[in-house]
Amino acid sequence: MKKVIIVALSIVLLQHGFAQIKVDRSKKPAAGPAPAISIKDPVIFTLPNGMTVLVVENHKFPKVSASLNIDAGPIPEGKRAGLVNLMGQMLGEGTTNMSKDKFDEAVD
C-alpha cells in the first residue's frame, strides 16, 4: 500500500513540475513542412442529357460529396446589384405557405 501511495505522490509531483515549465510565447514557433497534396485526374463523362460529370475518387474517408455548377454567364443587374445573389441564398428558406422544414422535406 505504501508503494502505491509513493508512486501516486511521485506522479502528482512530476506532473506539477512539468506544469511549471515556461513557454516563450513572444516568438512564433517554426512552421512544419507543408503537407503533400495529391489529387488524381478526374474521370470526365457526359450524360445523355448533355450534363458533363467529373468524378474524383478518394477512398480515405467514407464520404460522398457532390456539387452542381451552372455556367449561366454574367447577369446584368444594373441598379439592383446583389439581388440575384440574395434570391439564390433565400431559395431554401421556405415560403409564406410552407415552413423551411416542410420545404426541405419536399425537396428531399
Biopython code that builds the backbone (N, CA, C, O; Angstrom):
import numpy as np
from Bio.PDB.StructureBuilder import StructureBuilder

atoms = [
    (1, "MET", "N", (0.827, -1.193, 0.000)),
    (1, "MET", "CA", (0.000, 0.000, 0.000)),
    (1, "MET", "C", (0.866, 1.249, 0.000)),
    (1, "MET", "O", (0.548, 2.244, -0.652)),
    (2, "LYS", "N", (1.992, 1.179, 0.760)),
    (2, "LYS", "CA", (2.883, 2.338, 0.816)),
    (2, "LYS", "C", (3.480, 2.624, -0.562)),
    (2, "LYS", "O", (3.664, 3.782, -0.938)),
    (3, "LYS", "N", (3.781, 1.555, -1.312)),
    (3, "LYS", "CA", (4.360, 1.736, -2.643)),
    (3, "LYS", "C", (3.380, 2.451, -3.573)),
    (3, "LYS", "O", (3.778, 3.306, -4.364)),
    (4, "VAL", "N", (2.107, 2.101, -3.475)),
    (4, "VAL", "CA", (1.090, 2.728, -4.321)),
    (4, "VAL", "C", (0.974, 4.207, -3.987)),
    (4, "VAL", "O", (0.858, 5.039, -4.888)),
    (5, "ILE", "N", (1.003, 4.540, -2.715)),
    (5, "ILE", "CA", (0.910, 5.949, -2.297)),
    (5, "ILE", "C", (2.142, 6.705, -2.769)),
    (5, "ILE", "O", (2.029, 7.831, -3.255)),
    (6, "ILE", "N", (3.321, 6.098, -2.632)),
    (6, "ILE", "CA", (4.554, 6.763, -3.065)),
    (6, "ILE", "C", (4.540, 6.982, -4.579)),
    (6, "ILE", "O", (4.921, 8.055, -5.046)),
    (7, "VAL", "N", (4.112, 5.989, -5.345)),
    (7, "VAL", "CA", (4.049, 6.127, -6.806)),
    (7, "VAL", "C", (3.043, 7.211, -7.196)),
    (7, "VAL", "O", (3.327, 8.038, -8.062)),
    (8, "ALA", "N", (1.876, 7.208, -6.564)),
    (8, "ALA", "CA", (0.863, 8.218, -6.876)),
    (8, "ALA", "C", (1.366, 9.608, -6.538)),
    (8, "ALA", "O", (1.174, 10.540, -7.320)),
    (9, "LEU", "N", (2.010, 9.767, -5.379)),
    (9, "LEU", "CA", (2.552, 11.067, -4.978)),
    (9, "LEU", "C", (3.652, 11.510, -5.936)),
    (9, "LEU", "O", (3.739, 12.691, -6.271)),
    (10, "SER", "N", (4.492, 10.578, -6.381)),
    (10, "SER", "CA", (5.557, 10.902, -7.340)),
    (10, "SER", "C", (4.973, 11.396, -8.657)),
    (10, "SER", "O", (5.466, 12.362, -9.239)),
    (11, "ILE", "N", (3.922, 10.728, -9.121)),
    (11, "ILE", "CA", (3.283, 11.137, -10.383)),
    (11, "ILE", "C", (2.701, 12.536, -10.263)),
    (11, "ILE", "O", (2.835, 13.349, -11.178)),
    (12, "VAL", "N", (2.055, 12.819, -9.137)),
    (12, "VAL", "CA", (1.466, 14.148, -8.926)),
    (12, "VAL", "C", (2.561, 15.210, -8.891)),
    (12, "VAL", "O", (2.405, 16.276, -9.486)),
    (13, "LEU", "N", (3.664, 14.932, -8.201)),
    (13, "LEU", "CA", (4.759, 15.908, -8.126)),
    (13, "LEU", "C", (5.413, 16.129, -9.480)),
    (13, "LEU", "O", (5.748, 17.261, -9.828)),
    (14, "LEU", "N", (5.600, 15.053, -10.255)),
    (14, "LEU", "CA", (6.178, 15.200, -11.598)),
    (14, "LEU", "C", (5.266, 16.009, -12.509)),
    (14, "LEU", "O", (5.722, 16.861, -13.272)),
    (15, "GLN", "N", (3.980, 15.731, -12.415)),
    (15, "GLN", "CA", (3.021, 16.477, -13.233)),
    (15, "GLN", "C", (3.048, 17.950, -12.859)),
    (15, "GLN", "O", (2.996, 18.814, -13.735)),
    (16, "HIS", "N", (3.128, 18.241, -11.575)),
    (16, "HIS", "CA", (3.185, 19.641, -11.119)),
    (16, "HIS", "C", (4.467, 20.302, -11.620)),
    (16, "HIS", "O", (4.458, 21.477, -11.986)),
    (17, "GLY", "N", (5.560, 19.555, -11.636)),
    (17, "GLY", "CA", (6.828, 20.098, -12.117)),
    (17, "GLY", "C", (6.780, 20.417, -13.600)),
    (17, "GLY", "O", (7.285, 21.456, -14.025)),
    (18, "PHE", "N", (6.174, 19.529, -14.400)),
    (18, "PHE", "CA", (6.069, 19.788, -15.834)),
    (18, "PHE", "C", (5.130, 20.954, -16.122)),
    (18, "PHE", "O", (5.311, 21.648, -17.123)),
    (19, "ALA", "N", (4.154, 21.181, -15.292)),
    (19, "ALA", "CA", (3.214, 22.284, -15.498)),
    (19, "ALA", "C", (3.877, 23.627, -15.263)),
    (19, "ALA", "O", (3.381, 24.646, -15.743)),
    (20, "GLN", "N", (4.994, 23.653, -14.531)),
    (20, "GLN", "CA", (5.672, 24.911, -14.217)),
    (20, "GLN", "C", (6.647, 25.357, -15.301)),
    (20, "GLN", "O", (7.212, 26.446, -15.203)),
    (21, "ILE", "N", (6.856, 24.537, -16.334)),
    (21, "ILE", "CA", (7.778, 24.897, -17.407)),
    (21, "ILE", "C", (7.195, 26.070, -18.179)),
    (21, "ILE", "O", (6.047, 26.025, -18.620)),
    (22, "LYS", "N", (7.988, 27.109, -18.339)),
    (22, "LYS", "CA", (7.542, 28.315, -19.047)),
    (22, "LYS", "C", (7.797, 28.162, -20.543)),
    (22, "LYS", "O", (8.849, 27.681, -20.962)),
    (23, "VAL", "N", (6.827, 28.573, -21.328)),
    (23, "VAL", "CA", (6.933, 28.539, -22.779)),
    (23, "VAL", "C", (7.029, 29.981, -23.258)),
    (23, "VAL", "O", (6.217, 30.819, -22.867)),
    (24, "ASP", "N", (8.015, 30.278, -24.101)),
    (24, "ASP", "CA", (8.181, 31.628, -24.628)),
    (24, "ASP", "C", (7.127, 31.881, -25.701)),
    (24, "ASP", "O", (7.238, 31.362, -26.811)),
    (25, "ARG", "N", (6.122, 32.661, -25.386)),
    (25, "ARG", "CA", (5.026, 32.940, -26.314)),
    (25, "ARG", "C", (5.269, 34.212, -27.126)),
    (25, "ARG", "O", (4.420, 34.599, -27.928)),
    (26, "SER", "N", (6.413, 34.864, -26.930)),
    (26, "SER", "CA", (6.691, 36.082, -27.688)),
    (26, "SER", "C", (7.141, 35.777, -29.109)),
    (26, "SER", "O", (7.051, 36.643, -29.979)),
    (27, "LYS", "N", (7.625, 34.562, -29.363)),
    (27, "LYS", "CA", (8.070, 34.169, -30.708)),
    (27, "LYS", "C", (7.145, 33.094, -31.254)),
    (27, "LYS", "O", (6.713, 32.196, -30.531)),
    (28, "LYS", "N", (6.853, 33.200, -32.531)),
    (28, "LYS", "CA", (6.044, 32.173, -33.183)),
    (28, "LYS", "C", (6.881, 30.913, -33.361)),
    (28, "LYS", "O", (8.081, 31.003, -33.622)),
    (29, "PRO", "N", (6.275, 29.753, -33.226)),
    (29, "PRO", "CA", (7.032, 28.520, -33.484)),
    (29, "PRO", "C", (7.322, 28.377, -34.977)),
    (29, "PRO", "O", (6.608, 28.922, -35.819)),
    (30, "ALA", "N", (8.354, 27.653, -35.277)),
    (30, "ALA", "CA", (8.727, 27.443, -36.681)),
    (30, "ALA", "C", (7.674, 26.567, -37.354)),
    (30, "ALA", "O", (7.146, 25.628, -36.759)),
    (31, "ALA", "N", (7.388, 26.898, -38.595)),
    (31, "ALA", "CA", (6.395, 26.137, -39.351)),
    (31, "ALA", "C", (6.943, 24.779, -39.729)),
    (31, "ALA", "O", (8.129, 24.631, -40.025)),
    (32, "GLY", "N", (6.076, 23.799, -39.715)),
    (32, "GLY", "CA", (6.463, 22.451, -40.121)),
    (32, "GLY", "C", (6.425, 22.337, -41.640)),
    (32, "GLY", "O", (6.089, 23.300, -42.329)),
    (33, "PRO", "N", (6.762, 21.187, -42.153)),
    (33, "PRO", "CA", (6.735, 21.012, -43.604)),
    (33, "PRO", "C", (5.300, 21.045, -44.129)),
    (33, "PRO", "O", (4.369, 20.591, -43.464)),
    (34, "ALA", "N", (5.145, 21.582, -45.315)),
    (34, "ALA", "CA", (3.820, 21.653, -45.941)),
    (34, "ALA", "C", (3.377, 20.245, -46.327)),
    (34, "ALA", "O", (4.183, 19.452, -46.813)),
    (35, "PRO", "N", (2.097, 19.931, -46.112)),
    (35, "PRO", "CA", (1.627, 18.594, -46.484)),
    (35, "PRO", "C", (1.603, 18.428, -48.002)),
    (35, "PRO", "O", (1.321, 19.368, -48.745)),
    (36, "ALA", "N", (1.902, 17.228, -48.431)),
    (36, "ALA", "CA", (1.867, 16.937, -49.868)),
    (36, "ALA", "C", (0.437, 16.558, -50.246)),
    (36, "ALA", "O", (-0.144, 15.635, -49.675)),
    (37, "ILE", "N", (-0.112, 17.273, -51.201)),
    (37, "ILE", "CA", (-1.473, 17.018, -51.654)),
    (37, "ILE", "C", (-1.406, 16.397, -53.043)),
    (37, "ILE", "O", (-0.831, 16.971, -53.969)),
    (38, "SER", "N", (-1.993, 15.236, -53.170)),
    (38, "SER", "CA", (-2.013, 14.593, -54.484)),
    (38, "SER", "C", (-3.465, 14.286, -54.841)),
    (38, "SER", "O", (-4.113, 13.457, -54.202)),
    (39, "ILE", "N", (-3.961, 14.961, -55.861)),
    (39, "ILE", "CA", (-5.320, 14.768, -56.339)),
    (39, "ILE", "C", (-5.234, 14.076, -57.693)),
    (39, "ILE", "O", (-4.542, 14.533, -58.603)),
    (40, "LYS", "N", (-5.945, 12.975, -57.803)),
    (40, "LYS", "CA", (-5.930, 12.233, -59.062)),
    (40, "LYS", "C", (-6.660, 13.025, -60.145)),
    (40, "LYS", "O", (-7.473, 13.901, -59.852)),
    (41, "ASP", "N", (-6.356, 12.704, -61.385)),
    (41, "ASP", "CA", (-7.061, 13.326, -62.503)),
    (41, "ASP", "C", (-8.517, 12.864, -62.493)),
    (41, "ASP", "O", (-8.793, 11.695, -62.224)),
    (42, "PRO", "N", (-9.451, 13.773, -62.786)),
    (42, "PRO", "CA", (-10.861, 13.378, -62.757)),
    (42, "PRO", "C", (-11.239, 12.506, -63.955)),
    (42, "PRO", "O", (-10.659, 12.607, -65.036)),
    (43, "VAL", "N", (-12.226, 11.654, -63.721)),
    (43, "VAL", "CA", (-12.831, 10.887, -64.815)),
    (43, "VAL", "C", (-13.967, 11.761, -65.341)),
    (43, "VAL", "O", (-14.871, 12.123, -64.588)),
    (44, "ILE", "N", (-13.925, 12.099, -66.625)),
    (44, "ILE", "CA", (-14.900, 13.016, -67.210)),
    (44, "ILE", "C", (-15.780, 12.252, -68.194)),
    (44, "ILE", "O", (-15.283, 11.544, -69.070)),
    (45, "PHE", "N", (-17.100, 12.406, -68.037)),
    (45, "PHE", "CA", (-18.023, 11.813, -69.000)),
    (45, "PHE", "C", (-19.252, 12.703, -69.107)),
    (45, "PHE", "O", (-19.511, 13.532, -68.235)),
    (46, "THR", "N", (-19.998, 12.523, -70.179)),
    (46, "THR", "CA", (-21.188, 13.330, -70.452)),
    (46, "THR", "C", (-22.423, 12.443, -70.394)),
    (46, "THR", "O", (-22.455, 11.367, -70.991)),
    (47, "LEU", "N", (-23.438, 12.904, -69.669)),
    (47, "LEU", "CA", (-24.707, 12.173, -69.559)),
    (47, "LEU", "C", (-25.538, 12.363, -70.824)),
    (47, "LEU", "O", (-25.262, 13.270, -71.610)),
    (48, "PRO", "N", (-26.550, 11.521, -71.032)),
    (48, "PRO", "CA", (-27.396, 11.651, -72.230)),
    (48, "PRO", "C", (-28.106, 13.015, -72.331)),
    (48, "PRO", "O", (-28.455, 13.452, -73.428)),
    (49, "ASN", "N", (-28.318, 13.685, -71.181)),
    (49, "ASN", "CA", (-28.985, 14.993, -71.224)),
    (49, "ASN", "C", (-28.004, 16.133, -71.492)),
    (49, "ASN", "O", (-28.402, 17.298, -71.504)),
    (50, "GLY", "N", (-26.726, 15.811, -71.709)),
    (50, "GLY", "CA", (-25.743, 16.833, -72.043)),
    (50, "GLY", "C", (-24.935, 17.340, -70.854)),
    (50, "GLY", "O", (-24.024, 18.146, -71.038)),
    (51, "MET", "N", (-25.243, 16.891, -69.645)),
    (51, "MET", "CA", (-24.520, 17.344, -68.458)),
    (51, "MET", "C", (-23.152, 16.670, -68.396)),
    (51, "MET", "O", (-23.047, 15.453, -68.548)),
    (52, "THR", "N", (-22.113, 17.460, -68.174)),
    (52, "THR", "CA", (-20.760, 16.938, -68.051)),
    (52, "THR", "C", (-20.506, 16.615, -66.590)),
    (52, "THR", "O", (-20.782, 17.435, -65.714)),
    (53, "VAL", "N", (-19.980, 15.423, -66.319)),
    (53, "VAL", "CA", (-19.742, 14.961, -64.956)),
    (53, "VAL", "C", (-18.252, 14.713, -64.779)),
    (53, "VAL", "O", (-17.613, 14.081, -65.621)),
    (54, "LEU", "N", (-17.703, 15.217, -63.675)),
    (54, "LEU", "CA", (-16.315, 14.969, -63.312)),
    (54, "LEU", "C", (-16.323, 14.185, -62.010)),
    (54, "LEU", "O", (-16.967, 14.606, -61.050)),
    (55, "VAL", "N", (-15.624, 13.057, -61.953)),
    (55, "VAL", "CA", (-15.571, 12.224, -60.748)),
    (55, "VAL", "C", (-14.115, 12.093, -60.322)),
    (55, "VAL", "O", (-13.257, 11.676, -61.100)),
    (56, "VAL", "N", (-13.854, 12.465, -59.050)),
    (56, "VAL", "CA", (-12.529, 12.285, -58.455)),
    (56, "VAL", "C", (-12.717, 11.377, -57.252)),
    (56, "VAL", "O", (-13.400, 11.747, -56.298)),
    (57, "GLU", "N", (-12.120, 10.195, -57.286)),
    (57, "GLU", "CA", (-12.284, 9.232, -56.196)),
    (57, "GLU", "C", (-11.151, 9.357, -55.193)),
    (57, "GLU", "O", (-9.984, 9.505, -55.555)),
    (58, "ASN", "N", (-11.532, 9.291, -53.906)),
    (58, "ASN", "CA", (-10.576, 9.274, -52.812)),
    (58, "ASN", "C", (-11.177, 8.362, -51.747)),
    (58, "ASN", "O", (-12.168, 8.726, -51.114)),
    (59, "HIS", "N", (-10.602, 7.198, -51.543)),
    (59, "HIS", "CA", (-11.191, 6.198, -50.663)),
    (59, "HIS", "C", (-10.649, 6.257, -49.239)),
    (59, "HIS", "O", (-10.743, 5.270, -48.509)),
    (60, "LYS", "N", (-10.083, 7.397, -48.824)),
    (60, "LYS", "CA", (-9.569, 7.514, -47.462)),
    (60, "LYS", "C", (-10.704, 7.632, -46.453)),
    (60, "LYS", "O", (-10.605, 7.087, -45.354)),
    (61, "PHE", "N", (-11.776, 8.331, -46.803)),
    (61, "PHE", "CA", (-12.895, 8.531, -45.891)),
    (61, "PHE", "C", (-14.176, 8.013, -46.533)),
    (61, "PHE", "O", (-14.338, 8.120, -47.749)),
    (62, "PRO", "N", (-15.090, 7.454, -45.740)),
    (62, "PRO", "CA", (-16.379, 7.013, -46.295)),
    (62, "PRO", "C", (-17.316, 8.204, -46.450)),
    (62, "PRO", "O", (-18.260, 8.358, -45.675)),
    (63, "LYS", "N", (-17.063, 9.039, -47.438)),
    (63, "LYS", "CA", (-17.809, 10.283, -47.605)),
    (63, "LYS", "C", (-18.071, 10.504, -49.083)),
    (63, "LYS", "O", (-17.219, 10.227, -49.928)),
    (64, "VAL", "N", (-19.256, 11.006, -49.384)),
    (64, "VAL", "CA", (-19.599, 11.357, -50.752)),
    (64, "VAL", "C", (-19.959, 12.832, -50.769)),
    (64, "VAL", "O", (-20.745, 13.293, -49.940)),
    (65, "SER", "N", (-19.397, 13.563, -51.694)),
    (65, "SER", "CA", (-19.670, 14.990, -51.808)),
    (65, "SER", "C", (-20.017, 15.290, -53.258)),
    (65, "SER", "O", (-19.378, 14.780, -54.179)),
    (66, "ALA", "N", (-21.033, 16.122, -53.453)),
    (66, "ALA", "CA", (-21.447, 16.480, -54.808)),
    (66, "ALA", "C", (-21.716, 17.975, -54.861)),
    (66, "ALA", "O", (-22.174, 18.570, -53.886)),
    (67, "SER", "N", (-21.430, 18.566, -55.993)),
    (67, "SER", "CA", (-21.757, 19.981, -56.195)),
    (67, "SER", "C", (-22.211, 20.166, -57.637)),
    (67, "SER", "O", (-21.763, 19.467, -58.546)),
    (68, "LEU", "N", (-23.108, 21.124, -57.818)),
    (68, "LEU", "CA", (-23.652, 21.418, -59.139)),
    (68, "LEU", "C", (-23.313, 22.862, -59.472)),
    (68, "LEU", "O", (-23.646, 23.772, -58.713)),
    (69, "ASN", "N", (-22.661, 23.074, -60.588)),
    (69, "ASN", "CA", (-22.325, 24.416, -61.043)),
    (69, "ASN", "C", (-23.007, 24.653, -62.379)),
    (69, "ASN", "O", (-22.890, 23.847, -63.302)),
    (70, "ILE", "N", (-23.717, 25.763, -62.471)),
    (70, "ILE", "CA", (-24.407, 26.114, -63.706)),
    (70, "ILE", "C", (-23.667, 27.290, -64.324)),
    (70, "ILE", "O", (-23.547, 28.356, -63.721)),
    (71, "ASP", "N", (-23.181, 27.076, -65.523)),
    (71, "ASP", "CA", (-22.449, 28.123, -66.223)),
    (71, "ASP", "C", (-23.455, 28.960, -67.007)),
    (71, "ASP", "O", (-23.751, 28.667, -68.166)),
    (72, "ALA", "N", (-23.976, 30.002, -66.365)),
    (72, "ALA", "CA", (-25.002, 30.831, -66.988)),
    (72, "ALA", "C", (-24.444, 32.126, -67.560)),
    (72, "ALA", "O", (-25.152, 32.860, -68.249)),
    (73, "GLY", "N", (-23.184, 32.406, -67.277)),
    (73, "GLY", "CA", (-22.595, 33.645, -67.770)),
    (73, "GLY", "C", (-22.978, 34.826, -66.890)),
    (73, "GLY", "O", (-23.725, 34.671, -65.925)),
    (74, "PRO", "N", (-22.467, 36.005, -67.224)),
    (74, "PRO", "CA", (-22.757, 37.184, -66.398)),
    (74, "PRO", "C", (-24.211, 37.627, -66.539)),
    (74, "PRO", "O", (-24.825, 37.478, -67.596)),
    (75, "ILE", "N", (-24.741, 38.172, -65.456)),
    (75, "ILE", "CA", (-26.115, 38.667, -65.442)),
    (75, "ILE", "C", (-26.064, 40.171, -65.201)),
    (75, "ILE", "O", (-25.608, 40.607, -64.143)),
    (76, "PRO", "N", (-26.521, 40.970, -66.157)),
    (76, "PRO", "CA", (-26.515, 42.424, -65.929)),
    (76, "PRO", "C", (-27.588, 42.790, -64.897)),
    (76, "PRO", "O", (-28.778, 42.593, -65.142)),
    (77, "GLU", "N", (-27.166, 43.322, -63.744)),
    (77, "GLU", "CA", (-28.108, 43.654, -62.685)),
    (77, "GLU", "C", (-28.405, 45.149, -62.599)),
    (77, "GLU", "O", (-29.403, 45.554, -62.003)),
    (78, "GLY", "N", (-27.553, 45.954, -63.184)),
    (78, "GLY", "CA", (-27.799, 47.397, -63.177)),
    (78, "GLY", "C", (-27.836, 47.966, -61.768)),
    (78, "GLY", "O", (-26.919, 47.744, -60.978)),
    (79, "LYS", "N", (-28.900, 48.701, -61.455)),
    (79, "LYS", "CA", (-29.019, 49.347, -60.145)),
    (79, "LYS", "C", (-29.358, 48.353, -59.029)),
    (79, "LYS", "O", (-29.270, 48.700, -57.851)),
    (80, "ARG", "N", (-29.736, 47.152, -59.376)),
    (80, "ARG", "CA", (-30.119, 46.153, -58.374)),
    (80, "ARG", "C", (-29.021, 45.113, -58.177)),
    (80, "ARG", "O", (-29.304, 43.917, -58.126)),
    (81, "ALA", "N", (-27.789, 45.553, -58.068)),
    (81, "ALA", "CA", (-26.657, 44.647, -57.895)),
    (81, "ALA", "C", (-26.801, 43.885, -56.586)),
    (81, "ALA", "O", (-27.069, 44.483, -55.544)),
    (82, "GLY", "N", (-26.626, 42.582, -56.635)),
    (82, "GLY", "CA", (-26.724, 41.735, -55.460)),
    (82, "GLY", "C", (-28.074, 41.067, -55.302)),
    (82, "GLY", "O", (-28.228, 40.195, -54.447)),
    (83, "LEU", "N", (-29.053, 41.450, -56.101)),
    (83, "LEU", "CA", (-30.393, 40.897, -55.975)),
    (83, "LEU", "C", (-30.422, 39.405, -56.345)),
    (83, "LEU", "O", (-31.109, 38.624, -55.687)),
    (84, "VAL", "N", (-29.694, 39.009, -57.373)),
    (84, "VAL", "CA", (-29.666, 37.609, -57.790)),
    (84, "VAL", "C", (-29.000, 36.764, -56.714)),
    (84, "VAL", "O", (-29.449, 35.654, -56.427)),
    (85, "ASN", "N", (-27.937, 37.282, -56.121)),
    (85, "ASN", "CA", (-27.250, 36.568, -55.049)),
    (85, "ASN", "C", (-28.179, 36.399, -53.847)),
    (85, "ASN", "O", (-28.240, 35.319, -53.261)),
    (86, "LEU", "N", (-28.893, 37.443, -53.481)),
    (86, "LEU", "CA", (-29.834, 37.382, -52.370)),
    (86, "LEU", "C", (-30.944, 36.365, -52.644)),
    (86, "LEU", "O", (-31.317, 35.594, -51.760)),
    (87, "MET", "N", (-31.460, 36.369, -53.853)),
    (87, "MET", "CA", (-32.517, 35.429, -54.213)),
    (87, "MET", "C", (-32.005, 33.986, -54.129)),
    (87, "MET", "O", (-32.711, 33.103, -53.641)),
    (88, "GLY", "N", (-30.790, 33.751, -54.598)),
    (88, "GLY", "CA", (-30.209, 32.416, -54.549)),
    (88, "GLY", "C", (-30.032, 31.920, -53.120)),
    (88, "GLY", "O", (-30.242, 30.740, -52.838)),
    (89, "GLN", "N", (-29.644, 32.822, -52.218)),
    (89, "GLN", "CA", (-29.469, 32.437, -50.821)),
    (89, "GLN", "C", (-30.803, 32.149, -50.140)),
    (89, "GLN", "O", (-30.862, 31.327, -49.225)),
    (90, "MET", "N", (-31.867, 32.808, -50.569)),
    (90, "MET", "CA", (-33.159, 32.659, -49.921)),
    (90, "MET", "C", (-34.001, 31.517, -50.504)),
    (90, "MET", "O", (-35.081, 31.229, -49.988)),
    (91, "LEU", "N", (-33.522, 30.865, -51.570)),
    (91, "LEU", "CA", (-34.307, 29.802, -52.203)),
    (91, "LEU", "C", (-34.662, 28.671, -51.243)),
    (91, "LEU", "O", (-35.744, 28.094, -51.351)),
    (92, "GLY", "N", (-33.783, 28.348, -50.320)),
    (92, "GLY", "CA", (-34.036, 27.244, -49.407)),
    (92, "GLY", "C", (-34.613, 27.660, -48.075)),
    (92, "GLY", "O", (-34.602, 26.859, -47.140)),
    (93, "GLU", "N", (-35.116, 28.872, -47.944)),
    (93, "GLU", "CA", (-35.606, 29.366, -46.661)),
    (93, "GLU", "C", (-37.102, 29.179, -46.454)),
    (93, "GLU", "O", (-37.628, 29.606, -45.426)),
    (94, "GLY", "N", (-37.791, 28.567, -47.378)),
    (94, "GLY", "CA", (-39.232, 28.358, -47.232)),
    (94, "GLY", "C", (-40.024, 29.452, -47.931)),
    (94, "GLY", "O", (-39.458, 30.347, -48.558)),
    (95, "THR", "N", (-41.356, 29.363, -47.809)),
    (95, "THR", "CA", (-42.235, 30.337, -48.446)),
    (95, "THR", "C", (-43.281, 30.801, -47.444)),
    (95, "THR", "O", (-43.261, 30.387, -46.285)),
    (96, "THR", "N", (-44.190, 31.655, -47.884)),
    (96, "THR", "CA", (-45.257, 32.096, -46.996)),
    (96, "THR", "C", (-46.249, 30.967, -46.732)),
    (96, "THR", "O", (-46.922, 30.966, -45.701)),
    (97, "ASN", "N", (-46.347, 30.013, -47.644)),
    (97, "ASN", "CA", (-47.282, 28.894, -47.496)),
    (97, "ASN", "C", (-46.646, 27.655, -46.874)),
    (97, "ASN", "O", (-47.358, 26.738, -46.466)),
    (98, "MET", "N", (-45.297, 27.615, -46.796)),
    (98, "MET", "CA", (-44.609, 26.399, -46.365)),
    (98, "MET", "C", (-43.410, 26.781, -45.496)),
    (98, "MET", "O", (-42.622, 27.653, -45.863)),
    (99, "SER", "N", (-43.280, 26.123, -44.340)),
    (99, "SER", "CA", (-42.133, 26.398, -43.470)),
    (99, "SER", "C", (-40.862, 25.809, -44.084)),
    (99, "SER", "O", (-40.923, 25.014, -45.022)),
    (100, "LYS", "N", (-39.716, 26.210, -43.542)),
    (100, "LYS", "CA", (-38.436, 25.716, -44.051)),
    (100, "LYS", "C", (-38.347, 24.197, -43.915)),
    (100, "LYS", "O", (-37.851, 23.530, -44.823)),
    (101, "ASP", "N", (-38.824, 23.632, -42.784)),
    (101, "ASP", "CA", (-38.762, 22.188, -42.582)),
    (101, "ASP", "C", (-39.588, 21.439, -43.620)),
    (101, "ASP", "O", (-39.136, 20.437, -44.176)),
    (102, "LYS", "N", (-40.806, 21.928, -43.882)),
    (102, "LYS", "CA", (-41.652, 21.283, -44.884)),
    (102, "LYS", "C", (-41.062, 21.433, -46.287)),
    (102, "LYS", "O", (-41.154, 20.525, -47.114)),
    (103, "PHE", "N", (-40.456, 22.591, -46.540)),
    (103, "PHE", "CA", (-39.809, 22.839, -47.826)),
    (103, "PHE", "C", (-38.650, 21.860, -48.025)),
    (103, "PHE", "O", (-38.499, 21.281, -49.101)),
    (104, "ASP", "N", (-37.824, 21.678, -46.969)),
    (104, "ASP", "CA", (-36.709, 20.745, -47.066)),
    (104, "ASP", "C", (-37.167, 19.318, -47.286)),
    (104, "ASP", "O", (-36.540, 18.566, -48.032)),
    (105, "GLU", "N", (-38.278, 18.937, -46.625)),
    (105, "GLU", "CA", (-38.834, 17.597, -46.843)),
    (105, "GLU", "C", (-39.299, 17.418, -48.281)),
    (105, "GLU", "O", (-39.073, 16.371, -48.889)),
    (106, "ALA", "N", (-39.958, 18.455, -48.830)),
    (106, "ALA", "CA", (-40.444, 18.382, -50.209)),
    (106, "ALA", "C", (-39.278, 18.281, -51.191)),
    (106, "ALA", "O", (-39.369, 17.569, -52.191)),
    (107, "VAL", "N", (-38.192, 18.985, -50.913)),
    (107, "VAL", "CA", (-37.020, 18.929, -51.794)),
    (107, "VAL", "C", (-36.386, 17.550, -51.710)),
    (107, "VAL", "O", (-35.980, 16.989, -52.727)),
    (108, "ASP", "N", (-36.300, 16.998, -50.498)),
    (108, "ASP", "CA", (-35.700, 15.662, -50.324)),
    (108, "ASP", "C", (-36.543, 14.615, -51.006)),
    (108, "ASP", "O", (-36.204, 13.432, -50.972)),
]
sb = StructureBuilder()
sb.init_structure("model")
sb.init_model(0)
sb.init_chain("A")
sb.init_seg("    ")
for serial, (resi, resn, name, xyz) in enumerate(atoms, 1):
    if name == "N":
        sb.init_residue(resn, " ", resi, " ")
    sb.init_atom(name, np.array(xyz, "f"), 0.0, 1.0, " ", f" {name:<3s}", serial, name[0])
structure = sb.get_structure()
